[in-house]
């Protein structure tokens, strides 16, 4: 009886609820996909809901960021995109996210229901009904829009940047960017996070670090219609997969389903060889981009039309500047954002996708504005252009713009669904989806030439990928066979695909899949870069800085030149104990795996050992005399060399740092383990013992030259020895690799005992090496490598979203 009475009171309460018209009569209404009402007196934003249990897309993003690469909270950054629906339960309205990772693709509703109930959903928010009218309800959505939807609190905490929380008293709806349209509702909030113990990157970029104010954007978007047809993912085609599990799949099929992510694009006439698109793909450039960068972006973004033309489209990919009345986070606009940060950082491409099908609804590129300055810095170091005056030579400006053009095309490629293809640089720059190193050589006169530094236009691989993803086949075509022929055509012409998982890890094995490389093979390109580096260092001096610039700034220009070969070292090292392979499918006729030529592997090892020699690591005395301690107001940054000599420039430690870059590759536990296995499988393959013998013989056991080169050689000896001893106890190495490395340590100890050196300096050096080995052998569990000064960043600084591969190996760096 009591329960019935309570229910009666609740029903009466609903019956007398205030109408929406009465509740909102003093508010400003914004008609659109979901009607909004702004209440100026209270600062509240009200939301009208009518279509319950109707799915739509909810996307959050960051419109105004923090400006730190390391923290990774950028202007224009997309957050989560998820399908949600409103579900009413009495006075509550719940926003629920269904689980599209697990499905039953079937017409049987009971089978669908069983899978739906088998996995959890997520209720993202709960609203309270404040008014209703004609099956419509009104809720106060202010707290929802002022919540930390972008996960900023957890990101700051995870990055050890302090303990923060949303301060609602300092947060509010940002009305200038709150808009409504027939198919999407856009709301922006000015958010302030207050906290304590702000980290150094917060202090670097925030005027008052205990209060960080940014702007979050929320988008409610109508889902697209059912006229889009997903296309199956093929690991050879170069696309990102969208995956889910289909529990209605037949027993003879995998439950794991993968489709590619791509824009919707269809021909007006699929039967025509060339046809206009029903609706072209249009990308918009941030109007805040300055000239001449803006024109360079418009030009290179348009390169993609070459690929779509090759697939039979006419003017299907277009570039424009964002209209003045458009908002960059509006999902109707594919955007290229010009992002400013405190230091140079990654650019990246992301997208808003339909979780049901993989259809890309919005491409979103973030371009770091400081990236082009790094190429300018490299050019300054290589070419020493300031013989007379301070003006920036025109060819250096063009070089920086050439890099921007390539970068824009690359990041747009991600947002049309394409993944990195790191094998493309070995096939005449076949893809803009590789990471390019500027092409630079030494001519017959011994001068550095910088011609065709970056590629122009879309590559042949890009055309193959676009054809696979976007070709609109005539009616009656066997699509499976047609798609296979696109891949086979590429294979016949020598174009294949190797991506991040097999290129980024330091222990990876593919001989031609590398980042920031050039040339047909990594060994000859290492030789080329070492020759370029030598010429540049021999010519390095005051012409590398402008007139009136502090001499200490020479150090800043020197950094990328001294480490010019750092990425090519990684490429050459993968040849040693490497394995050639493809993402072959059974029956496609491709090579699956094959060992590398043993001679080629030893040539790679020779090149790597060459990077450890004193003549490759020692700077000229004339140059060292030109680098004083840092000028007042020009302190060291993370882009500077690290020093053991306090404020003065350290001409020895930088050599240790460079040597460490080589040693972490050739002594890598995965590489060592492969050398043992491959030699056991094929005795013609170089074994670990042979490789270690050669390294030790041509480095530690060599005589030291006189002067600074001798001191550098002796310091590098300790770096090599520590890596060798680290390998013996590295838990990631096989027991066989550990035992072979241990035998080499013992053998080296005996050789050092017999060869005590001629000079007192050599005797002291060999004695110290022996002592270090003995200490290690006595108590290996207590071994600590000498802390080698860490190399300044080579790749852009900070987080590369979606592209980071951990390398949890001891590399002797601090």
SEFI-907544 format. One record per residue (C-alpha): residue in one letter; x, y, z. Coordinates in steps of 0.25 Angstrom, whole numbers, plus 5000, padded with zeros to 4 digits. Last residue first. Layout:
% residues N
aXYZ...
***
This chain:
% residues 814
x528050364927x528550274916x529250144917x528250074907x527549984917x526349934909x524949964910x524750014896x523350064895x522650084882x521950214880x521050244868x519650264873x519950404877x521350454876x521650504889x522750604892x523850664884x524050644869x525050534865x526550564869x526450604883x527750634890x528550514893x528650474908x530050484915x530550344917x530350294931x531350184934x530650054934x530249994948x530649854952x530149804965x529549674960x530849644953x531649634966x533049574964x532949574948x532549724948x533649764958x534649684950x534149754937x534249894943x535649864948x536149814934x535549944928x536250024938x537549954936x537449974921x537250124923x538450134933x539350064924x538950144912x539150274920x540550224925x540950194910x541150064904x539949984907x539549864916x539349764905x539349634912x538349664923x537449734913x537449614905x537049524917x535949624921x535449624906x535249474906x534449484919x533549584914x533449514901x533049384908x531949464915x531449514902x531349374897x530649324910x529649444909x529249414895x529049264898x528249304910x527349384901x527349534903x526149614909x526749584923x527949664920x529049604929x530149574918x529649694909x529949794920x531449744920x531549774905x530849904906x531749944918x532949904909x532549994897x532250114906x533550094913x534350084900x533650214896x534350284907x535750234903x535450274888x535050414892x536350424900x537150384889x536450474879x536750594888x538250574887x538950454881x538250334875x537850214883x538250074879x537149974875x536749874885x535449944889x535049984875x535349894863x535549764871x534449784881x533449804869x533949694861x533949594872x532449634876x532049604862x532749474860x532149424874x530749474870x530749384858x530849434843x529949354834x530649254826x530449154837x528949154834x527949114845x528949124856x529449254850x528049304850x527749274864x529049334870x528949464862x527449464865x527749474880x528749584878x527749664871x526749644881x527649684892x528149814886x529749814885x529749874871x528649974874x528950024887x530450034883x530150124872x529350234879x530350214891x531550254882x530850384879x530650414894x532150374897x532550474886x531750584892x532450544905x533750584900x533650724894x532950774907x532550924905x532750994918x531751024928x531950894937x532950804930x532050674929x531250734918x529950704911x529850764897x528650854895x527250834890x526750804905x527150954907x528451024911x528451164915x528451284906x528151404915x529551424918x530351354907x530651204909x532051164911x532951184900x532951104886x533951164876x535151094882x534450964880x534350994865x535851024863x536150894871x535450814861x534350724866x534550574869x533550474867x533750414853x535250424855x535150354868x534450234862x533050184867x532350224855x533250134847x532850024855x531450044849x531950044835x532749924837x531449854843x530649894831x531749834822x531649704830x530149694828x530349714813x531349604813x530349514820x529249534810x527949554817x527149434821x525749414815x524349424819x522949424812x523249454798x522049484791x521149394782x519849434787x519349294791x519549304806x519549454809x520849524810x521149644820x522549644815x523949594820x525449614820x526149584833x527249654840x528349604849x529149724845x528249794834x527449864846x528749934850x528850004837x527450064839x527750104853x529050174849x528250244838x527450304849x528650364857x529450404845x529250554846x529650554861x530850654860x529950724850x528650734858x529450784870x530450884863x529450994861x529151004876x530550994879x530851114870x529951194879x531151214889x531751304879x530651404882x529951464869x530351594864x530651544850x529851424847x530251284852x530851164843x531851254837x532551254851x533051114849x532750984843x533450944830x534150814835x532850784842x531950804829x532950724821x533050614831x531450604832x531250594817x532250474817x531550414829x530250434822x530750364809x531350244817x530050234825x529250234811x530150124806x529750034818x528250074819x527950024804x527250094793x527350234799x526750314810x526450304824x525550374835x524950254840x525250114835x524749994827x525849954818x526549834826x525349784834x525849734847x525349814859x526149834872x526049984873x524549974871x524050074860x524049994847x523349864849x522149914857x522150044850x521850004836x522349914824x521649924811x521949884797x522249944783x523149864774x522349874761x521849734761x521449754776x520749884773x519949814762x519649704771x519049794781x518049864771x517749724766x517349674779x516349794780x515749754767x515649604771x514949644784x514049744776x513549644766x512949754757x511549754754x511249904755x512549984752x513549994763x513650114772x515150114776x515350184789x516150094798x516950004788x517150114778x517550214790x518650104794x519150084780x519250234777x519950254791x520950144786x521250224774x521650344781x520850474783x521550604779x522850664781x523950594789x524850664799x526250714798x526250714782x527550774782x528450804795x529850784790x531050794800x532350814794x533450724791x533650764777x533150634772x531850654780x531450624794x530050584797x528750634803x527350574802x526550624814x526050514823x524650464820x523650394829x522850304820x521450334817x521750424805x521950294798x522850244786x524050324790x524850254779x524650114784x525550114797x524750224803x523550144802x523850044812x523350124824x521950124820x521150194830x519650174831x518550224822x517150254826x516850384819x517250454832x518650394832x518850434818x518550574822x519750564831x520650524820x520150634810x520350744820x521750694824x522250684810x521850834807x522350874821x523750814817x523750884804x523451014811x524650994820x525550964808x524951094801x525351184812x526751124812x526851144796x526451294799x527651314808x527351364821x527951504823x528951524833x530151584826x531351524819x531851384821x530551344827x530151224819x530951114827x530351004818x530150884827x529850954840x528951064834x528150954826x527950874839x527450994846x526451024834x525950884835x525750904850x524951034847x523950964838x523450884850x523151004859x521751024854x521350884859x520250834849x519050774855x518150704844x516650664847x515850584837x514450574840x513350474837x514250354834x513450234831x513950114840x512550044839x511950044853x512950134861x512650244851x514050314851x514450454855x515950464850x517350484854x518650534847x519850574854x520950674855x522050644866x522750754874x523650874873x523650944886x522651044894x521551004885x520751064873x519750984865x519351014851x518050934849x517750854837x516250824837x515150734830x513950824833x512550764836x513050714850x513050864855x514350874862x514850984853x513651064854x513151134842x512751284840x514051324834x514151214824x515251114826x516251124814x516051024803x516650894798x515950794789x515950644787x514950584776x515350684765x515150574755x515150424760x515750304752x516650244763x517850314757x517050444758x516850414773x518350394775x518650524767x517650594776x518450564788x519450664783x518450774787x518950774801x520250804795x519750934788x518850984799x519850964810x520951034802x519951154800x519751154815x521251154818x521551274810x520751334817x520251314831x519351204836x518251274845x517151234834x517351084838x517251014825x516050934821x515950804814x514850764804x514550614800x513650624788x512150594788x511550504777x512950504771x513250544757x513550434747x514650374739x514650234733x513150244734x512350124739x512350174753x511650304748x511450404759x512550344766x512550304781x513350354793x513050324807x514350354815x515250244820x515550144831x515750004827x514949884832x515349774841x514549664847x515049564857x513949454859x514849374849x514049294839x513849144838x512949144850x511949244843x512049394849x510949424858x511849464870x512449574861x513649634869x514149774865x515249844858x515549974851x516749954842x517750064838x518050054823x519350014816x518849914806x519649794810x518949764823x517549764816x516349824823x515049794817x514249914811x513049964818x511850004809x511150144812x509750164809x509250134823x509050284827x510050364835x509950384850x509450514855x510550594862x510550644877x511950714878x512550764890x513750864891x514750884902x515451024904x516651034913x516951104926x518051054935x518151114949x519251074959x520251104948x519951254947x520451294933x520351154927x521351094917x522651074925x522051054938x521150944933x522450884926x523150884939x522050814947x521050894956x521050854970x519650894973x518350904966x517350984959x516750944945x515951044938x514951014926x514351104916x513251024910x512851004896x511550944890x511350894876x509950824872x509950754859x508950714848x508050834847x509150934852x509350994866x510451074871x511351094884x512651154880x512351304884x511551254896x512751194904x511951124915x512651154928x513851114937x514451194949x513451154959x513451014953x514850984957x515150854950x516250774957x517750774958x518950694964x520250734957x520950714944x521450574947x521050534933x520050434938x519450544947x519350644936x518650544927x517750494938x517250634940x517150664925x516250544922x515550614910x514150614917x514650684929x513250734933x512650874929x511750824918x511150724927x511050814938x510250914929x509350814923x508050854931x506950764925x505750794917x504850684913x504050654900x502850554899x501950674897x502450754908x503450734919x504150814930x505250794940x505650654936x506950614943x508150574935x509150454937x510450444930x511350344922x510650214925x511550114919x511049974913x511649844918x511649714910x510749594909x509449674908x509749724894x510249584890x508949524894x508149634888x508749624875x508349474875x506949504879x506849614868x507249514857x507649594845x509049564848x510349634850x510449604865x511349704872x512549724881x513349854880x512049934878x511749944892x510650044895x510950174901x509750224910x509350364913x508350344924x507050434926x506550424940x505150464945x504550334942x505550254934x505850324921x506950274911x507750364903x508750304892x510250294890x511250264879x512650304883x513750394878x514750424889x515750544888x516150624876x517250724877x517050864871x517950934881x518850834887x518850764901x520050674899x520750684913x522150674906x521750764894x521350874902x520450984897x519250974907x518150964898x516951044892x515950964884x516050824891x515150724886x513950644890x513050554881x511650494883x511050424871x509550384871x508750274875x507250284877x506750224890x505950354893x505750454882x505150574890x506250634898x506350794900x507650834906x507850954916x509151034917x509251114930x509951244933x508951274944x508351404939x508751374924x507951254923x508351194909x507351094903x507850984893x507050904883x507750764879x507950764864x507650914863x506951034870x507651124879x506751184889x507051304898x506351284911x505251364918x504151274913x504951154916x504251084927x502851134922x503051074908x503650944914x502450924923x502650914938x502350774943x500950754949x500650614943x502050574947x501850614961x500550534961x501250414956x502250424967x501150434977x500450314972x501750234972x501850274987x500450234990x500650094982x501950064990x501150105004x500050005000
***
